[in-house]
Amino acid sequence: MLDGLFIKKITLERDRIEDFSKYPFNIEVIKNFEELEITKPVTFLIGDNGIGKSTFIEALAISLGLNPEGGTENFSFKTADTHSALSNYLRVPFYDKPKTKFFLRAESFYNFSSEVQRLVEEDGFYSLYNSYGGNLHECSHGESFINLVKNRFTDKGLYILDEPEAALSPERQMTLLCLIDDLVKQGSQFIIATHSPILISYRNGQILDLNDNFKITDYKDTMIYRVYKMYLDDPDSMQHRLFD
């Protein structure tokens, strides 16, 4: 791993924000946010639906020069202009320059795959098939995710992932975990928003709980781990409590 991470600190320039009653600054976790320190090669952002994970990680990706719907700095396609203004107020200094950057977003991955295919068919960029593992539309959602990581993600890269588990079976999540570990050993850094108990178990990861204002949290203290364990240990009892 690199002596230093590419990103070590993320700061919200609060003095430039005129109104914290307007979106996205009225989101509780954003309203309370000041500065975030990153200490591990893999950082996980966890929290309930609607807490602000995707809003924050999207703004982070945009502030790094990445396309809101996914890809590298070279992707400029847009199917809908839905991102917030938060990126304009985040300060994210680089402590080392990554070899490559990529934003992988489950929500808009279909749009990204369509743009790759358009570039191949209309502009003749057939080399993209080598970079992205072929026609991403000819694979299942999960297979295309894994193919992209295997073929496009390289050493010394900075990778922003938004809920990658959405496309992946538990077995494939473990495959992704192995790929992440290989890339970390080659000097890469990841920041991942997720609900996956498999992914957040990663031994070189830092878990930040947005339910508790980005508090650093141990794996077994996360609500994700506790709820999954409670259910899987005794699904019959849990269903009795849920339904009866």
URNORLIN-V830521 format. One record per backbone hydrogen bond with DSSP energy under -0.5 kcal/mol. NH is the residue of the N-H (numbers start at 1). CO is the residue of the C=O. If there is no record, write none. Layout:
nh=NH co=CO
nh=NH co=CO
This chain:
nh=8 co=93
nh=10 co=36
nh=11 co=91
nh=12 co=34
nh=13 co=11
nh=13 co=89
nh=14 co=12
nh=16 co=13
nh=17 co=14
nh=18 co=16
nh=22 co=19
nh=25 co=22
nh=26 co=22
nh=27 co=24
nh=29 co=51
nh=30 co=27
nh=31 co=27
nh=32 co=28
nh=33 co=30
nh=36 co=10
nh=38 co=8
nh=42 co=204
nh=43 co=190
nh=44 co=206
nh=45 co=192
nh=46 co=44
nh=46 co=208
nh=51 co=48
nh=56 co=52
nh=57 co=53
nh=58 co=54
nh=59 co=55
nh=60 co=56
nh=61 co=57
nh=62 co=58
nh=63 co=59
nh=64 co=60
nh=64 co=61
nh=65 co=62
nh=66 co=61
nh=67 co=72
nh=70 co=67
nh=71 co=103
nh=75 co=72
nh=76 co=74
nh=82 co=80
nh=88 co=85
nh=89 co=86
nh=90 co=87
nh=91 co=11
nh=92 co=90
nh=95 co=6
nh=96 co=6
nh=98 co=96
nh=99 co=156
nh=100 co=156
nh=102 co=158
nh=103 co=71
nh=104 co=102
nh=104 co=160
nh=105 co=103
nh=106 co=162
nh=108 co=105
nh=109 co=106
nh=112 co=108
nh=113 co=109
nh=114 co=110
nh=115 co=111
nh=116 co=112
nh=117 co=113
nh=118 co=114
nh=119 co=115
nh=120 co=116
nh=121 co=117
nh=122 co=118
nh=123 co=118
nh=123 co=119
nh=124 co=120
nh=125 co=119
nh=126 co=124
nh=128 co=125
nh=129 co=126
nh=130 co=127
nh=131 co=127
nh=132 co=128
nh=133 co=129
nh=134 co=129
nh=136 co=134
nh=138 co=135
nh=139 co=136
nh=144 co=140
nh=145 co=141
nh=146 co=142
nh=147 co=143
nh=148 co=144
nh=149 co=145
nh=150 co=146
nh=151 co=147
nh=152 co=148
nh=153 co=148
nh=153 co=149
nh=156 co=186
nh=157 co=154
nh=158 co=100
nh=159 co=157
nh=159 co=189
nh=160 co=102
nh=161 co=159
nh=161 co=191
nh=162 co=104
nh=163 co=161
nh=163 co=193
nh=166 co=163
nh=167 co=164
nh=168 co=165
nh=173 co=169
nh=174 co=170
nh=175 co=171
nh=176 co=172
nh=177 co=173
nh=178 co=174
nh=179 co=175
nh=180 co=176
nh=181 co=177
nh=182 co=178
nh=183 co=179
nh=184 co=180
nh=185 co=181
nh=186 co=182
nh=186 co=183
nh=187 co=184
nh=188 co=183
nh=189 co=157
nh=190 co=41
nh=191 co=159
nh=192 co=43
nh=193 co=161
nh=194 co=45
nh=194 co=192
nh=200 co=196
nh=201 co=198
nh=202 co=199
nh=205 co=202
nh=206 co=42
nh=208 co=44
nh=208 co=206
nh=209 co=207
nh=209 co=215
nh=210 co=46
nh=210 co=208
nh=212 co=209
nh=213 co=210
nh=214 co=209
nh=215 co=209
nh=215 co=212
nh=217 co=207
nh=221 co=218
nh=222 co=218
nh=222 co=219
nh=226 co=222
nh=227 co=223
nh=228 co=224
nh=229 co=225
nh=230 co=226
nh=231 co=227
nh=232 co=228
nh=233 co=229
nh=234 co=230
nh=234 co=231
nh=238 co=234
nh=239 co=235
nh=240 co=236
nh=241 co=237
nh=242 co=238
nh=243 co=239
nh=244 co=240
